[in-house]
Amino acid sequence: MEYVNILGRLLFGGYFVYGGINHFINLKMLTGYAASKKVPMANIAVMGAGLMLLAGGLSYILNFHVTAGTIILLLFLIPTSFMMHNFWAVQDAQQKMSDTINFTKNLALIGALLLFLSIRYTFGFAL
């Protein structure tokens, strides 16, 4: 089962690390998108989000301060879901579909993170 745990941590954490790296590779494009969604100080917000994704993802990959990493990821996902993927306010059908998918994906990730926290504290062992 240890191999399953390692694979799960690599896949789950890797998803967030990839997203964090992408925030820096595509900083200009993501800053423009964030600005279009009325995010204040969009450039700084995108860089901060990238750092949060990297920190949270690496915490899972390295199995290091996973609780802190989980909280960081929750602090990223909750506001991002409502600010960046507010499908209910979008008129363009294509964008609405994309935002709906990303919003519901983020809700699933939030649910998984909350489950990880509950397992950690209910059963008293690290993930």
Buried (B, 14 or more C-beta within 10 A) or exposed (E): EEEEEEEEBEEBBBBBBEBBBBBBEBBEEBBBBBBEBEBEEBBEBBBEBBBBBBBBBBBBBEBEEBBEBBBBBBEBBBEBBEEBBEBEEBEEEEEBEBBBEBBEEBBEBBEEBEEBBEEBEEEEEEB
